[in-house]
Amino acid sequence: MSIAIELLARQINILKVTQKVHSTMSKKHKEFYLRQQLNAIKEELGERDDSSHEDDDITDLTKRIKEAGLSPEANKAAQRELKRLKRMHSTQAEYQVVRTYLEWLSEIPWSKSTSEIIDIDKARQQLEDDHYGLESVKKRILEYLAVLKLKGDLKGPILCLLGPPGVGKTSLGKSIASALGRKFHRISLGGVRDEAEIRGHRRTYIGAMPGLIAQGLKRVGVNNPIFLLDEIDKVGHLSNHGDPSAALLEVLDPEQNNTFNDHYLNVPLDLSKVLFIATANQVDTIPAPLLDRMELINIPGYTFEEKINIAQRHLLPKQITNHGLSLDDVKMLDEVLLKIASGYTREAGVRNFEREIASVCRAKAVEYANAKDKNELENYNNEVTAKEIENILGVTKFDSEVAERAARPGVVTGLAWTSSGSGGILFIEATQMAGKGDLQLTGKLGEVIRESARIALSWVRAHAFQLGITTSKTEPTFFFQRDVHIHFPAGAIGKDGPSAGVALTIALVSLFTHRQVPTTTAMTGEITLRGQVLPVGGIKEKIIGAHRAGIKKVILPARNRKDVEGDVPVNVKNEINFVYANNIFDVLLGAFEGEKIWSDSTPIVEFESRL
Ligand code: ADP
């Protein structure tokens, strides 16, 4: 019996131990299970515990900020934001916002700069090496740099290179930068409508970013670059979202620009070491306060001769090497280049010209590579012929603008100056039809040019008898029986300004007297009701454009003589016959090849008393 009791007691003990083991086991098990669940839930909620990663990130940012040598104000802001960041969890949306801000602060070149020595000789050499011609432009730039050197600060006016596209404004800016050993950055202002594009959005804005100026500084990584403010004439002003030109004014003002306020960074930025250069196509649309701060340097556009020189010295060698060939592999004679410039491009600058030359180089590169593959290099011809040009570039896109046109009564060649700053010719067509004395005007014309047409018609009507248009001094029926329609072809391009007055008058005289004006004769000038010819702007650009178009004779206001004598290149002057006019009779003589088509003896108008 006692044995049985002992056995039972032993058995009970064993059971107790197993139960204990079991209970601790299941507790462990339960805990493990719960922990696994917790992790899964956290993961699902995106709350993985990354505290170590966060710490690394903040240490890294702190280090970068320390190394960036922030200004005292920027440093204060940075420390405040760092403190906030430490209190945040990396999964909070705000964390990324603050982090991005701190990154920006660390990437602005607060104290980094390139060393600069203004060496005028070196600058001269650089400008010479990079650009053909432009003598007066280079001279002005060197003078500007010399003053900069003497004064030792940048508190002078801002250089503004003014001219049509493709005349080398950007590339002059780059040359200046490399001559001074400064970094170069182009800020395109064309179409900037919102102040925030210049000085950034406040950080409360979703997706806020610093403005173009702060972005530029980050890009170059130094605080003394050259910023080329490209197309400053295309900045919208008085827009709905603040005034971008006012922000630019602050950027350019040496009294204020050492504490420029970018809304995003919200700490003062020092722009006083930045050298700003502006470019513009035309002067009229540069906001006046900005214009006040600038020193304009005019680049009017190139003649064919200049273009060919630019191509031989710069564009062609550049494109040949860009296409992996060596300079001897492609040769073009001047006349071949002229064919490209005149037959395939119509521009004041050389941008499209360079593009066409690039196409030719591409074709030659293919030819060369093929010959090389076949081991037939001896058959490769490096000389590009005029015939080959047509094979490569297709049939010519432009004929000489005037040669193709036959002279007709009522059609006159005028001179225009487009909004992109390039000059050229423009045709004026006048026609008459049965009607009741109306004047119709088409060709997307502005108010001023419409008024010029009315003045022209009034002058012609007033002098109709004297000009032999009507047979009696008072012939009211002549003009009341017909409508006149004047059209300016290239109807999609807007035209305005007073300078077509002279050409409009001559078109009407030519129409009513059935006389032709040679298509190679072009004219410009404003007229008054009394037939005086007043001076107009853009003469140099217009004359160079006319020369490119094949014009042989230009009639222009006498008071513009100084512009021709002072500004127009000699070879252009030599190839054009200039007629200077004080009044419309001088123009008539010039337009109708010296023929005096009016009679002197007749009084201009005579009203008969009908009583
Ligand atoms: P822009 O800024 O006036 O529109 P770019 O500077 O872009 O013109 O010039 C277009 C191209 O023509 C560039 O490749 C430039 O180097 C070249 N170029 C323009 N003018 C000259 C010149 N006088 N000499 C050499 N190259 C020139």
Boltz pocket constraint, residues with backbone or C-beta under 6 A from the ligand:
constraints:
  - pocket:
      binder: B
      contacts: [[A, 130], [A, 131], [A, 132], [A, 133], [A, 134], [A, 163], [A, 164], [A, 165], [A, 166], [A, 167], [A, 168], [A, 169], [A, 170], [A, 171], [A, 172], [A, 310], [A, 314], [A, 315], [A, 349], [A, 350], [A, 351], [A, 354]]
      max_distance: 6.0
